[in-house]
Each structure stands twice: as structure tokens, then as C-alpha cells.
């Protein structure tokens, strides 16, 4: 099955609940907008959850974007990161590997002052 190979390759998170794989007729307007925005992110780059929300028509909806990414099946979820460019710890290793395959270079964080 194709989705099993995508899970094995690390492109789809196996644990995430999936309802809206390809049938856009059952998606909400917001889910369709998030899908459109994320599909437009160039390879090897990221947008923040907040920026995706803004471009999808829901300013301040970063958490709604997180929920949408868990429901959408056919998008490059790894191209969405935190506002400061860091990756969420739960998926950071997998996300960084997928981004590196696309030519992404992680931002260097300034050293903390003590």
C-alpha cells in the first residue's frame, strides 16, 4: 500500500489521525486554505505556524494550523516550524532530516548569555 511506504519513508506520521487525505469536498475552508499555503512553501524552506495561519485567513491561528497538519495527509508538513525557526521536539529529528533532503540549512541560534 502506498501510504505504508510513505510512513516507512518518514513522509507521513503514522500516529497522527487522518481524515482528509484527498477528498477536498469534505474539508473545511480553513483546512483547504492550510493545504494550499503549505503546498506553496518552496522546498528546503519553512514558514511558521503563525504565518501559515495568517496566509490561510486566520490571524493568530497557529494552534489551528498544528491541528490541521495532523488532519491533512498529502502535504509537506515538515516545511512548517516554530516562529523562531526551531523545530518541535516531538518531530525535530524526522523533520530536520526531511528538510535537509530538500537542501535546508538550519538557523544558527545565538548563544545564551549567562
C-alpha positions as CSV (number, residue, x, y, z in Angstrom):
1,X,0.0,0.0,0.0
2,X,1.4,3.4,-1.0
3,X,0.6,5.1,2.4
4,X,2.6,2.4,4.2
5,X,5.6,3.1,2.1
6,X,5.3,6.9,2.8
7,X,5.1,6.2,6.6
8,X,8.2,3.9,6.3
9,X,10.0,6.7,4.4
10,X,9.1,9.2,7.1
11,X,6.9,11.4,5.0
12,X,3.7,10.7,6.9
13,X,3.5,10.4,10.7
14,X,1.9,7.1,11.4
15,X,0.4,8.1,14.7
16,X,-1.4,11.2,13.5
17,X,-5.2,10.9,13.0
18,X,-6.0,11.2,9.3
19,X,-9.4,12.0,7.9
20,X,-8.9,14.3,4.9
21,X,-6.4,12.5,2.6
22,X,-7.5,13.6,-0.8
23,X,-11.2,14.4,-0.8
24,X,-11.3,18.2,-0.6
25,X,-15.1,18.2,-0.7
26,X,-15.3,17.2,3.0
27,X,-12.6,19.6,4.1
28,X,-13.4,22.9,5.8
29,X,-12.4,26.1,4.2
30,X,-9.6,26.6,6.7
31,X,-8.2,23.1,6.0
32,X,-8.3,23.7,2.3
33,X,-6.5,27.1,2.8
34,X,-3.8,25.5,5.1
35,X,-3.3,22.8,2.4
36,X,-2.9,25.4,-0.3
37,X,-0.4,27.5,1.7
38,X,1.7,24.6,2.8
39,X,1.9,23.1,-0.7
40,X,3.2,26.5,-1.9
41,X,6.1,26.6,0.5
42,X,9.3,26.1,-1.6
43,X,11.4,23.0,-1.0
44,X,14.1,23.5,1.7
45,X,12.3,26.4,3.3
46,X,9.9,26.8,6.2
47,X,7.1,29.1,7.3
48,X,6.0,29.5,10.8
49,X,2.7,28.1,12.1
50,X,1.5,31.7,12.6
51,X,2.5,32.7,9.1
52,X,0.6,29.7,7.6
53,X,-2.4,30.7,9.7
54,X,-2.2,34.3,8.5
55,X,-1.9,33.3,4.9
56,X,-4.8,30.8,5.4
57,X,-7.0,33.7,6.6
58,X,-6.9,33.0,10.3
59,X,-4.5,35.5,12.0
60,X,-3.5,34.2,15.4
61,X,-4.5,30.7,14.5
62,X,-1.1,28.9,14.9
63,X,-2.6,26.2,17.0
64,X,-5.3,25.6,14.5
65,X,-2.6,25.1,11.9
66,X,-1.0,22.4,14.1
67,X,-4.4,20.6,14.3
68,X,-4.9,21.0,10.5
69,X,-1.4,19.5,9.8
70,X,-2.4,16.4,11.9
71,X,-5.6,16.0,9.8
72,X,-4.1,16.6,6.3
73,X,-2.4,13.6,4.7
74,X,-0.9,14.8,1.4
75,X,1.1,17.8,2.3
76,X,4.8,18.5,3.2
77,X,4.1,19.1,6.9
78,X,7.9,19.3,7.6
79,X,8.0,22.8,6.0
80,X,6.2,24.4,8.9
81,X,8.2,25.3,12.0
82,X,8.1,27.5,15.1
83,X,8.2,31.3,14.7
84,X,11.9,31.3,15.7
85,X,12.8,28.7,13.1
86,X,13.2,25.9,15.7
87,X,11.6,22.5,15.3
88,X,9.1,20.9,17.7
89,X,11.0,18.4,19.8
90,X,8.4,15.6,19.1
91,X,9.3,15.5,15.4
92,X,12.5,17.5,15.2
93,X,14.8,14.7,14.2
94,X,12.4,13.5,11.4
95,X,11.5,17.0,10.3
96,X,15.2,18.1,10.1
97,X,16.1,15.0,8.0
98,X,13.3,15.7,5.6
99,X,14.2,19.4,5.3
100,X,17.9,18.5,4.8
101,X,16.9,16.3,1.9
102,X,15.4,19.4,0.3
103,X,18.6,21.5,0.9
104,X,17.5,23.2,4.1
105,X,20.1,24.8,6.3
106,X,19.1,25.2,10.0
107,X,19.4,28.6,11.5
108,X,22.1,29.1,14.0
109,X,20.8,30.2,17.3
110,X,22.7,32.9,19.2
111,X,24.5,31.6,22.4
112,X,22.6,32.3,25.6
113,X,24.1,34.9,27.8
114,X,24.7,33.7,31.4
